């Protein structure tokens, strides 16, 4: 595969054709490279500036920059003292540096999604958004063509409905959420996203309340981390409460967004303030009122857990334009992270106290918080050999 000079990108690697066999220091031949071994792989030498992004059962993925047209990368498995030569079998080049998530100082990663396994989104984390009557969810579908993972990204689409025999919706749209699987209160939530501007485009990255503590929308709140519409170069950050529905003051935007490139959208949420960012540049903040009368009127319903929503929708003319029903709309999500301060991490102590739920996790091995066994290469919160571990 030919790669343009000095191009940033994400590369999928496989054993080079001349490395189907290799020998270790003892001269043994025909050893297999097992997935479990790959956890200890480290960069040894390569033609370029690279870093490991992820490890899967199919390949090791890297990101970096190279001036070589056909680079090969040598890795060493330190635990086995073996050396492997890999070559590029797929390339996903970028014109800008790849931005990888970094855990903020003093915080813990409590949710991590890299969308590295092709196919359907991970069912242990995500569920398909349900179709209802709002603008954003009126076309939602479980059709695998509108929500899928491929080449290291989640693809959410809105497509023309070419078969109305079983579903008479004009279009079909994709979206996933962590409702009932993961929610959090306070912290930093961010995602790296790329969309394709077009009249009617209406994608979003947002939070909804896990429990409608104060009643139906908007009384229990909504936090829109990022939205954009049509072919504008704007990123919108908003929230919704009973108070803002009556008083306004619930949204702001940042202009000059180049949607031909990837961007990172983020919210920092504390007990007193919510702040929006685009590529680490602050957009605006919404503060908890000091007036009890305003709090009593629903100004701040943000002291309860919220879950994640990622979706691609289309407008109806009320804000985003009505869609071109012959066009395919698409937004890609590269990764998602949630970080919290240690004192804000919720739900762990309660789960640890539930002996019936976590009986198996008292033994050796790695388990999620429902008792499901995991590989050693996890991100987020898990029980490892009976101890809580957060990565």
C-alpha positions in Angstrom: 0.0 0.0 0.0 1.4 3.4 -1.0 1.0 6.1 1.6 1.4 9.8 0.8 4.6 11.4 2.1 4.4 12.7 5.7 0.7 11.9 6.1 -0.8 11.4 9.5 -3.0 8.4 9.8 -4.2 5.3 11.4 -2.7 2.2 10.1 -3.8 -1.5 10.4 -0.8 -3.8 10.4 -0.4 -7.6 9.8 2.7 -9.8 9.8 4.8 -9.2 6.8 4.7 -11.9 4.2 8.3 -12.9 4.9 7.6 -13.2 8.6 5.1 -16.0 8.6 7.7 -17.9 10.5 10.2 -16.6 13.0 12.5 -18.0 15.6 13.1 -17.0 19.2 16.4 -17.1 21.0 16.0 -20.9 21.5 15.6 -21.4 17.8 12.0 -22.6 17.9 10.0 -22.1 14.7 6.4 -21.7 13.7 5.2 -20.1 16.8 1.8 -18.3 16.7 1.4 -14.7 17.8 -1.5 -15.0 20.3 -3.8 -12.1 21.2 -2.8 -12.3 24.8 0.9 -11.9 23.8 0.2 -8.7 22.0 -0.6 -6.9 25.3 3.1 -6.7 26.0 4.2 -5.6 22.5 6.2 -2.4 22.4 7.6 -0.4 19.6 11.2 -1.4 18.9 12.2 0.4 15.7 10.3 1.8 12.8 10.5 4.1 9.8 8.7 7.0 11.2 7.2 8.5 14.4 4.6 6.1 15.7 2.6 5.2 18.8 0.3 2.2 19.6 -3.3 3.2 19.5 -5.1 -0.2 20.1 -4.7 -3.9 20.1 -7.3 -6.3 18.8 -7.6 -9.9 17.9 -7.0 -9.0 14.2 -4.2 -6.5 14.2 -2.3 -3.9 16.1 -3.3 -0.3 15.2 -0.9 2.6 15.3 -1.1 6.3 14.6 1.7 8.5 13.5 3.5 10.2 10.6 5.9 8.7 8.1 7.7 9.8 5.0 8.1 6.3 3.8 5.9 4.9 0.9 5.8 1.4 2.3 7.0 1.4 5.9 7.6 -1.7 7.9 7.5 -1.7 11.7 9.4 -4.0 14.0 7.9 -4.9 17.3 9.2 -6.9 20.2 7.3 -8.9 22.7 9.3 -8.3 25.8 7.7 -11.1 27.8 8.6 -13.7 25.1 11.7 -11.9 23.8 10.4 -12.4 20.2 10.6 -9.9 17.4 8.0 -9.5 14.7 8.0 -7.5 11.5 4.7 -6.0 10.5 3.6 -4.2 7.3 0.7 -2.0 6.5 -2.3 -3.8 5.1 -4.8 -0.9 5.4 -4.4 2.8 5.8 -6.8 5.5 6.9 -4.8 8.7 6.2 -5.5 12.1 7.7 -4.4 15.6 6.8 -4.1 16.7 10.4 -2.5 15.1 13.5 -4.5 12.4 15.2 -5.7 13.6 18.7 -5.7 10.8 21.3 -7.5 11.1 24.6 -5.4 12.0 27.7 -6.7 11.4 31.2 -6.7 14.8 33.0 -4.5 15.2 36.1 -6.3 14.1 39.2 -9.1 12.4 37.3 -10.0 8.8 36.5 -11.2 7.4 33.2 -14.6 5.7 34.0 -15.8 5.1 30.4 -13.7 4.5 27.3 -14.8 3.6 23.8 -12.5 3.5 20.8 -14.8 1.7 18.3 -12.0 -0.6 17.2 -14.0 -3.8 16.6 -15.7 -3.7 13.2 -19.4 -4.6 13.2 -22.1 -3.6 15.6 -21.4 -1.3 18.6 -20.4 -3.1 21.8 -23.7 -4.3 23.3 -22.2 -4.2 26.8 -21.9 -0.4 26.5 -24.5 0.7 23.9 -28.1 0.2 22.9 -29.8 1.4 19.8 -31.8 4.6 20.2 -35.6 4.1 20.0 -37.8 5.7 17.4 -40.3 8.2 18.8 -42.0 11.4 17.5 -39.3 14.1 18.1 -37.4 15.6 15.2 -34.1 13.8 16.1 -35.6 10.3 16.7 -38.5 10.2 14.1 -36.5 8.1 11.6 -34.4 6.0 14.1 -33.8 2.4 12.9 -32.0 -0.8 14.0 -31.0 -1.3 10.4 -27.2 -2.2 10.5 -26.6 0.2 7.6 -27.2 3.2 9.7 -25.1 2.4 12.8 -21.9 0.4 12.6 -18.3 0.3 13.5 -15.7 0.2 10.7 -12.0 1.2 10.4 -11.8 2.5 14.0 -14.8 4.7 14.0 -18.5 4.6 14.7 -20.5 5.5 11.6 -24.0 7.0 12.1 -26.0 7.7 9.0 -29.3 8.8 7.7 -30.2 6.9 4.5 -33.1 6.9 2.1 -35.5 4.1 2.9 -35.5 2.0 -0.2 -37.9 -0.6 1.1 -41.1 0.6 2.7 -42.8 -2.8 2.8 -41.9 -3.3 6.5 -41.1 0.3 7.5 -42.8 3.2 5.8 -40.5 5.9 7.2 -39.2 8.2 4.6 -35.6 7.8 5.8 -33.7 5.6 8.3 -31.4 7.1 10.9 -28.8 5.8 13.3 -28.0 6.5 16.9 -26.7 4.7 20.0 -26.9 5.5 23.8 -25.7 4.1 27.1 -29.2 4.3 28.7 -29.3 1.6 31.4 -25.7 0.6 30.8 -23.6 3.6 31.9 -24.4 6.9 33.4 -22.5 9.4 35.5 -22.8 12.6 37.6 -20.2 15.3 37.2 -16.9 14.9 35.3 -15.4 15.5 31.9 -17.0 14.0 28.8 -15.5 14.3 25.3 -15.5 12.8 21.9 -13.6 13.2 18.6 -16.1 13.7 15.8 -16.3 14.4 12.1 -19.4 15.2 10.1 -20.3 16.0 6.5 -22.1 19.3 6.2 -25.2 19.3 3.9 -28.7 20.9 3.9 -30.7 19.1 6.6 -27.7 17.7 8.5 -28.4 17.4 12.2 -25.9 15.3 14.2 -25.4 15.4 18.0 -23.3 14.3 20.9 -25.3 14.7 24.1 -26.4 13.6 27.6 -29.9 12.7 28.9 -31.0 12.0 32.5 -30.9 8.3 33.5 -33.9 8.9 35.7 -36.5 11.6 35.1 -36.2 12.7 38.7 -38.1 16.0 38.1 -40.5 14.7 35.4 -40.5 14.6 31.7 -38.5 16.7 29.2 -37.1 19.3 29.9 -37.7 19.3 33.7 -35.0 16.7 34.4 -32.5 18.3 32.0 -30.6 17.7 28.8 -27.0 18.6 28.0 -26.1 19.0 24.3 -22.3 18.8 24.1 -22.2 19.3 20.4 -24.7 19.9 17.6 -24.4 21.4 14.1 -26.9 21.9 11.3 -27.0 22.1 7.6 -23.7 23.1 5.9 -22.8 25.8 8.5 -19.4 26.0 10.1 -20.8 26.3 13.6 -20.7 24.1 16.7 -23.6 24.6 19.1 -23.5 23.8 22.8 -26.8 23.9 24.7 -28.8 22.6 27.6 -32.5 22.4 28.4 -34.4 22.8 31.7 -37.8 24.0 32.8 -36.1 27.3 33.7 -34.4 27.8 30.3 -37.6 26.9 28.5 -39.3 29.8 30.1 -36.3 32.2 30.4 -33.9 31.3 27.6 -30.1 31.7 28.0 -29.5 28.0 27.3 -27.2 28.0 24.3 -24.1 29.4 22.6 -22.0 28.6 19.5 -18.6 28.7 18.1 -18.1 29.7 14.4 -15.3 28.9 11.9 -15.4 25.1 12.4 -13.7 23.3 9.5 -15.9 20.2 9.2 -13.5 18.6 6.7 -11.4 17.8 9.7 -11.9 16.0 13.0 -12.6 18.0 16.2 -12.9 17.2 19.9 -16.0 18.4 21.7 -16.1 18.4 25.4 -18.1 19.4 28.5 -16.7 19.8 32.0 -19.6 19.3 34.5 -19.3 20.1 38.2 -21.8 20.6 41.0 -21.8 24.4 40.2 -21.1 24.8 36.5 -21.2 23.3 33.1 -18.6 24.5 30.5 -18.4 23.7 26.8 -15.2 23.4 24.7 -14.2 22.8 21.1 -10.6 21.5 20.6 -9.8 22.8 24.2 -11.1 26.3 23.4 -13.9 27.4 25.7 -17.3 28.1 24.1 -19.4 29.1 27.1 -20.6 28.2 30.6 -23.8 27.8 32.5 -23.8 28.2 36.2 -26.0 26.9 39.0 -28.1 29.8 40.4 -27.5 31.0 43.9 -31.2 32.0 44.2 -33.4 29.4 45.8 -36.4 30.7 43.9 -34.7 29.9 40.6 -33.6 26.5 41.7 -37.2 25.8 42.8 -38.2 26.7 39.2 -36.0 24.1 37.7 -32.9 26.1 36.9 -30.4 23.3 37.8 -31.6 19.6 37.5 -27.9 18.5 37.0 -27.1 16.8 40.3 -28.2 13.4 39.0 -26.7 10.8 36.6 -26.9 11.3 32.8 -26.2 8.8 30.0 -24.5 9.3 26.6 -26.2 9.7 23.2 -24.5 9.7 19.8 -26.6 10.1 16.7 -27.1 11.3 13.2 -30.4 12.9 12.4 -31.9 15.3 9.9 -34.0 18.5 10.4 -37.6 19.2 9.6 -37.3 22.9 8.8 -37.8 24.2 12.3 -34.1 24.6 13.0 -32.1 22.3 10.6 -33.5 22.3 7.1 -35.8 19.6 5.9 -33.6 16.7 4.5 -32.8 15.8 0.9 -34.5 12.4 1.0 -32.2 11.1 -1.7 -29.0 12.0 0.2 -27.0 9.9 2.7 -26.0 11.9 5.8 -23.1 10.6 7.9 -21.2 11.5 11.1 -18.2 9.5 12.4 -17.2 9.2 16.1 -13.6 8.2 16.6 -13.6 7.8 20.4 -15.5 8.7 23.5 -14.2 9.3 27.1 -15.7 10.1 30.5 -13.4 11.1 33.4 -14.3 11.8 37.0 -12.6 13.0 40.1 -12.2 10.1 42.5 -14.8 11.5 44.9 -17.4 11.7 42.1 -17.1 8.1 40.8 -20.6 6.7 41.4 -22.1 3.2 41.8 -18.9 1.3 42.6 -19.3 0.9 46.4 -22.9 -0.2 46.0 -21.8 -2.9 43.4 -18.9 -4.0 45.5 -21.3 -4.6 48.4 -23.5 -6.8 46.3 -21.9 -10.2 46.9 -24.4 -12.0 44.7 -23.7 -9.9 41.7 -19.9 -10.0 42.0 -19.3 -13.4 43.6 -17.0 -14.6 40.8 -15.0 -11.4 40.8 -13.6 -12.3 44.3 -11.4 -14.9 42.5 -8.5 -14.4 40.1 -9.3 -12.8 36.7 -10.6 -9.6 35.2 -14.4 -8.8 35.3 -16.6 -5.9 34.6 -19.0 -4.6 37.2 -21.7 -7.0 36.2 -19.4 -10.0 36.7 -18.7 -10.6 33.0 -15.1 -11.8 32.4 -12.9 -9.4 30.4 -9.6 -9.6 28.6 -6.7 -8.0 30.4 -6.7 -5.2 27.9 -9.6 -3.1 29.2 -10.3 0.6 29.7 -12.6 2.0 32.4 -13.5 0.3 35.7 -13.1 -3.4 36.3 -12.4 -5.9 39.1 -8.9 -7.4 38.7 -8.1 -10.3 41.0 -10.7 -9.1 43.5 -9.5 -5.4 43.4 -11.2 -2.4 41.8 -9.0 -1.0 39.0 -9.7 2.2 37.0 -7.8 2.8 33.8 
